[in-house]
């Protein structure tokens, strides 16, 4: 019998196994994510999008941006790049219920003909024809089976008034298209299944980058506005920018526009570039003084007369404003002093008046502590006993102050009565504080 000895797992093999497991989890998770999204990619980052153009231009130091937010003023824009992802600008696109038919459509979002015209009229614009179906974005591949019909791609140019059936598609796969830009730079565009302008261009249009098979880039004048038209989006989009010498061609083409201002890639469905704001004149003091010139001066004179008449009439009828309190000390303190003075004067004539005052304060204190009035006979004793349960020292001082206030009024001077009253009131405040109450004038 052969014996096979158990061998411990090596640390190197263990690490490799863990790495393979993690890789498998990532691959499975990636496939799951693609399945849940049905392979769909965001338009800007798909092969048909233009996020790569913006990123590449920024690396070159060029001011090329996506149009986002509330927009900007027209005088800051050098060129608007306007790719059309709508094959019919006059009809609202409704997705077909059949999935296959839906993937064969080319309208990614609806944009109205009015908005497109408004966009190209405000700033210099490069309008790009559609080319690919939605299936190209969903799959992430550019294949001949995913191309739109040429007539569908030419329809937006016709609706914008540039001409009918302007586009053609030569029977070519990956084509090399040599040509020359207006400033003399020679380049060769590399495009898969190129889509070009026909030779018989409308009278208002002229080539900007012409090739032996047809113009790739033209300029047309419509209603006094020059607009650039690009027949094939693959020159600028993520799928085609990196092919051959396309990037060099785009750099030379966009150079003059970058020098004029910001180049914006506009994939919005609203107008977000606005005409220049008129420069507002600076306001001077003379502008304010115009409000006091004739005939407005008559209004100010009448207002001043009415105010003066009102003040004079009120003075004559009512006199100067009354002062109900002496502002040297607080109003409440003045009232308190006056009340004490009346009490002291009454106590000099009738001794029982001060005792009645003390009994009234004790009943008020009992009401504050218990919410009801107790019997006068045992009120002081009961209050002292209640205070004693919480603070014996306070009970003694409170009882002494109350007893002093209730006895000896007949032969006590007014000054002494004030001191006794103040001590009594101070002890009441201490009792209220001990029981968590606040005093209020009864």
C-alpha positions in Angstrom: 0.0 0.0 0.0 1.4 3.3 -0.9 1.1 6.2 1.5 0.6 9.7 0.3 1.7 12.3 2.8 -0.3 15.5 3.2 1.6 18.6 1.9 0.7 22.0 3.2 -0.4 24.7 0.7 2.5 27.0 -0.2 2.0 30.6 0.4 2.8 31.4 -3.2 0.1 29.1 -4.5 -2.4 30.4 -2.0 -1.8 34.0 -3.2 -2.2 33.0 -6.8 -5.4 31.1 -6.1 -6.8 34.2 -4.3 -5.9 36.4 -7.2 -7.6 34.0 -9.7 -10.7 33.9 -7.5 -10.8 37.7 -7.3 -10.3 38.0 -11.1 -13.1 35.6 -11.7 -15.4 37.5 -9.4 -14.6 40.8 -11.2 -15.1 39.2 -14.7 -18.5 37.7 -13.6 -19.5 41.0 -12.0 -18.6 42.9 -15.2 -20.6 40.5 -17.4 -23.5 40.8 -15.0 -23.3 44.6 -15.1 -23.3 44.6 -18.9 -26.2 42.2 -19.0 -28.3 44.4 -16.6 -27.5 47.4 -18.8 -28.1 45.4 -22.0 -24.7 46.5 -23.2 -25.7 50.1 -23.4 -23.1 52.8 -22.9 -23.6 56.5 -22.1 -23.8 58.4 -25.4 -20.9 60.8 -24.7 -18.5 57.9 -23.9 -19.8 55.5 -26.5 -17.9 55.1 -29.9 -20.4 57.6 -31.3 -19.8 60.2 -28.5 -17.4 63.1 -28.3 -16.0 62.9 -24.8 -12.7 61.8 -26.3 -12.5 65.0 -28.4 -12.8 67.1 -25.3 -10.3 65.1 -23.3 -7.8 65.0 -26.2 -8.1 68.8 -26.9 -7.5 69.6 -23.2 -4.3 67.5 -23.3 -3.2 69.7 -26.3 -3.9 72.8 -24.3 -6.9 73.8 -26.4 -10.1 75.3 -24.8 -12.6 72.7 -25.9 -15.5 72.0 -23.5 -18.8 70.2 -23.2 -21.7 72.7 -23.1 -23.1 72.2 -19.6 -25.0 74.2 -17.0 -26.7 77.5 -17.8 -24.4 78.2 -20.8 -22.4 81.3 -21.7 -22.4 84.5 -23.7 -21.9 84.3 -27.5 -18.9 86.6 -27.5 -16.9 83.9 -25.6 -17.6 81.1 -28.1 -15.2 80.4 -31.0 -17.2 77.5 -32.5 -20.1 75.3 -31.5 -19.8 71.7 -32.5 -23.4 70.4 -32.9 -23.7 66.7 -33.6 -27.2 65.7 -34.6 -28.5 62.5 -33.1 -32.0 63.1 -34.5 -32.7 62.0 -38.0 -36.0 64.0 -38.3 -36.0 67.4 -36.8 -39.7 68.0 -37.6 -41.2 64.9 -36.0 -41.2 63.8 -32.4 -39.5 60.4 -32.1 -41.4 57.6 -30.4 -39.5 54.4 -29.8 -40.8 51.3 -31.5 -42.1 48.5 -29.3 -40.1 45.9 -31.2 -36.6 45.7 -29.7 -34.8 45.0 -33.0 -36.6 47.9 -34.7 -35.7 50.2 -31.8 -32.0 49.3 -32.1 -32.1 50.2 -35.9 -33.2 53.7 -35.2 -30.8 56.7 -35.1 -32.6 59.2 -33.0 -31.0 59.3 -29.5 -32.9 62.3 -28.4 -35.5 64.7 -29.8 -34.4 68.2 -30.8 -36.6 70.6 -32.6 -35.8 72.3 -35.9 -36.4 75.7 -34.3 -33.8 75.1 -31.6 -31.2 73.9 -34.2 -31.8 76.9 -36.3 -31.5 79.2 -33.3 -28.2 77.5 -32.3 -26.5 78.0 -35.7 -27.7 81.6 -36.0 -26.2 82.8 -32.7 -22.6 81.6 -33.0 -20.4 80.0 -35.7 -21.4 76.3 -35.7 -20.3 73.0 -37.1 -23.3 70.8 -37.7 -22.5 67.0 -37.9 -24.8 64.6 -39.7 -25.9 61.4 -38.1 -24.4 58.1 -39.3 -24.9 55.2 -36.8 -27.9 53.4 -35.4 -28.6 53.1 -31.7 -27.4 49.5 -31.9 -23.8 50.8 -32.4 -24.0 52.5 -29.0 -25.6 49.6 -27.3 -23.1 47.1 -28.7 -20.0 49.3 -28.5 -19.0 48.3 -32.0 -18.9 50.2 -35.4 -20.0 47.7 -38.1 -21.4 48.2 -41.6 -24.6 46.5 -40.5 -25.2 49.2 -37.9 -25.1 52.2 -40.4 -28.1 54.3 -40.9 -29.5 54.9 -44.4 -27.9 57.8 -46.2 -31.2 59.4 -46.9 -32.0 59.5 -43.2 -28.7 61.1 -42.4 -29.2 63.8 -45.1 -32.7 64.7 -43.9 -31.7 67.1 -41.1 -29.6 69.1 -43.6 -32.6 69.3 -46.0 -34.8 70.4 -43.1 -32.4 73.2 -42.2 -32.6 74.5 -45.7 -29.0 73.6 -46.9 -30.1 71.3 -49.8 -31.6 68.0 -50.7 -29.9 64.6 -50.9 -26.5 66.1 -50.1 -24.8 62.9 -48.8 -23.5 59.8 -50.5 -21.7 56.7 -49.3 -19.0 55.3 -51.6 -18.5 51.5 -51.6 -15.4 51.6 -49.4 -14.4 50.1 -46.1 -11.6 51.8 -44.3 -10.9 54.7 -46.7 -7.9 57.1 -46.9 -9.3 60.5 -47.9 -6.5 63.1 -48.8 -7.4 66.7 -48.9 -6.3 70.3 -48.1 -7.6 72.8 -45.6 -8.3 76.4 -46.6 -5.0 77.5 -45.0 -3.0 75.0 -47.0 -2.4 72.2 -44.6 -2.6 68.8 -46.4 -4.0 65.9 -44.4 -5.5 62.4 -45.0 -8.6 61.5 -43.2 -9.1 57.8 -42.2 -12.7 56.8 -42.0 -14.6 53.5 -41.9 -17.4 53.4 -44.5 -17.1 57.1 -45.2 -20.1 59.3 -45.7 -19.4 62.3 -48.0 -21.1 65.2 -49.7 -22.0 64.9 -53.3 -20.1 66.7 -56.0 -23.1 68.8 -57.1 -23.2 71.0 -54.0 -25.9 73.7 -53.7 -24.9 77.1 -54.9 -24.7 78.5 -51.4 -22.2 75.8 -50.3 -18.5 75.4 -50.9 -15.9 72.7 -49.9 -13.6 73.2 -46.9 -11.9 69.8 -46.9 -12.4 68.2 -50.3 -11.3 64.7 -51.2 -11.2 62.7 -54.5 -14.4 61.0 -53.5 -16.4 64.0 -52.3 -16.2 66.8 -49.7 -15.9 65.8 -46.1 -16.4 69.3 -44.7 -18.3 72.2 -46.4 -19.6 75.6 -45.5 -23.1 76.8 -46.4 -24.7 80.2 -46.2 -28.4 80.3 -45.0 -30.2 83.6 -44.2 -26.9 85.4 -44.0 -25.3 83.0 -41.6 -22.3 80.8 -42.6 -22.5 77.3 -41.1 -20.0 74.5 -41.3 -21.4 71.0 -42.2 -19.5 67.7 -41.5 -20.8 64.7 -43.5 -19.2 62.0 -41.3 -19.1 62.2 -37.5 -16.3 59.6 -37.4 -13.7 62.4 -38.0 -14.3 63.8 -34.5 -16.1 61.1 -32.4 -14.5 58.6 -30.1 -14.5 55.9 -32.8 -12.6 57.8 -35.4 -10.5 60.6 -33.8 -7.6 58.3 -33.1 -7.5 56.7 -36.6 -4.7 57.6 -38.9 -4.0 61.3 -39.1 -7.5 62.4 -38.1 -6.3 64.0 -34.9 -3.8 66.2 -36.8 -6.5 67.2 -39.3 -8.8 68.1 -36.5 -6.1 70.1 -34.7 -5.4 72.3 -37.7 -9.1 72.7 -38.5 -10.0 73.8 -35.0 -7.0 76.0 -34.4 -8.4 79.2 -35.8 -11.6 78.8 -33.8 -9.8 78.0 -30.6 -7.9 81.3 -31.1 -11.3 83.1 -31.3 -12.8 81.6 -28.1 -14.1 78.5 -26.5 -15.0 75.6 -28.7 -18.1 73.9 -27.3 -19.4 70.4 -28.0 -23.2 71.0 -27.7 -25.3 67.8 -27.2 -28.1 69.7 -25.4 -31.6 70.1 -26.7 -32.0 73.7 -25.6 -30.4 77.0 -26.4 -27.7 77.7 -23.9 -25.6 80.3 -25.6 -27.0 83.7 -25.5 -26.4 86.9 -27.5 -24.1 89.5 -26.1 -25.5 91.5 -23.2 -25.6 95.2 -24.1 -23.2 97.3 -22.0 -25.2 99.2 -19.5 -24.2 102.9 -19.1 -22.6 103.9 -15.8 -25.0 105.7 -13.5 -24.0 109.2 -12.3 -25.4 111.6 -9.6 -26.9 113.6 -12.4 -29.2 110.6 -13.1 -30.5 110.7 -9.6 -31.0 114.5 -9.7 -33.3 114.1 -12.6 -36.0 112.9 -10.2 -36.0 116.3 -8.6 -36.4 118.3 -11.9 -39.6 119.7 -13.2 -42.3 118.4 -13.3 -41.3 115.9 -10.5 -40.2 118.9 -8.4 -43.9 119.8 -8.1 -44.6 116.4 -6.5 -41.7 116.8 -4.0 -42.9 120.3 -3.1 -46.4 119.1 -2.5 -45.1 116.2 -0.3 -43.0 118.5 1.7 -45.9 120.9 2.2 -48.2 118.1 3.3 -45.6 116.8 5.9 -45.0 120.3 7.3 -48.7 120.9 7.6 -49.3 117.6 9.3 -46.5 118.3 11.9 -47.7 121.8 12.6 -51.3 120.7 13.0 -50.4 117.9 15.4 -48.2 120.3 17.4 -51.0 122.9 17.7 -53.7 120.3 18.6 -51.8 117.9 20.9 -48.7 119.7 22.0 -45.3 118.1 22.5 -45.2 114.3 23.0 -46.0 113.3 26.5 -43.4 111.5 28.7 -45.3 109.0 30.9 -42.1 108.0 32.7 -38.9 109.6 33.9 -36.2 108.2 31.7 -33.6 108.6 34.3 -34.6 105.3 35.8 -36.7 102.4 34.5 -40.4 102.8 34.3 -41.2 99.6 36.3 -38.8 100.8 39.1 -40.5 104.2 39.3 -43.9 102.5 39.7 -42.5 100.2 42.4 -41.0 103.1 44.3 -44.2 105.1 44.1 -46.3 102.1 45.4 -43.9 101.6 48.3 -44.2 105.3 49.2 -48.0 105.1 49.2 -47.7 102.0 51.4 -45.4 103.6 53.9 -47.6 106.7 54.1 -50.6 104.5 54.8 -48.8 102.5 57.4 -47.9 105.6 59.3 -51.6 106.3 59.7 -52.9 102.7 60.1 -50.7 99.9 61.4 -52.9 97.1 60.0 -52.3 98.3 56.4 -48.7 96.9 56.4 -49.8 93.6 58.0 -52.5 93.3 55.3 -49.7 93.8 52.7 -47.6 91.0 54.3 -50.6 88.6 54.4 -51.4 89.4 50.7 -47.8 88.6 49.7 -48.0 85.3 51.7 -51.2 84.3 49.9 -49.6 85.2 46.6 -46.6 83.0 47.4 -48.9 80.1 48.4 -50.7 80.5 45.1 -47.4 80.4 43.2 -46.3 77.3 45.0 -49.5 75.3 45.1 -51.9 76.9 42.6 -54.5 77.8 45.3 -54.9 80.1 48.3 -54.6 78.6 51.8 -56.2 79.7 55.1 -54.7 82.9 56.5 -54.5 81.5 60.1 -51.9 78.9 59.5 -50.5 80.1 56.2 -47.2 81.4 57.5 -46.6 78.3 59.6 -47.5 75.9 56.7 -45.2 77.8 54.3 -42.3 77.8 56.8 -42.8 74.1 57.3 -42.8 73.4 53.6 -39.6 75.4 53.1 -38.0 73.6 56.1 -38.5 70.3 54.3 -36.2 71.5 51.5 -33.8 74.0 53.3 -34.0 74.4 57.1 -31.7 77.5 57.0 -33.9 79.2 54.4 -37.0 78.3 56.5 -35.6 80.1 59.5 -34.6 83.2 57.6 -37.9 83.3 55.7 -40.0 82.9 58.9 -38.0 85.6 60.7 -38.4 88.1 57.9 -42.2 87.4 57.7 -42.6 87.6 61.5 -40.7 90.9 61.5 -42.8 92.3 58.8 -46.1 91.3 60.6 -45.2 92.8 64.0 -44.3 96.2 65.3 -45.7 98.4 62.5 -47.2 101.0 64.8 -44.0 102.3 66.3 -41.7 101.6 63.4 -40.5 104.4 61.2 -41.1 104.5 57.4 -37.4 104.0 56.7 -37.3 100.9 58.9 -40.5 99.6 57.2 -38.8 99.9 53.8 -35.8 97.8 55.0 -38.2 95.2 56.6 -40.2 95.1 53.3 -37.1 94.7 51.2 -35.8 91.8 53.4 -39.2 90.1 53.3 -39.3 90.4 49.5 -35.8 89.1 49.2 -36.7 86.0 51.2 -39.8 85.4 49.0 -37.4 85.4 46.0 -35.2 82.9 47.6 -38.2 80.6 48.4 -39.4 80.8 44.8 -35.9 80.1 43.5 -35.6 77.1 45.8 -38.9 75.7 44.5 -38.0 76.4 40.9 -40.5 79.2 40.3 -40.0 82.7 39.1 -41.7 85.7 40.6 -44.2 87.8 38.7 -45.9 90.9 39.8 -49.3 89.9 41.2 
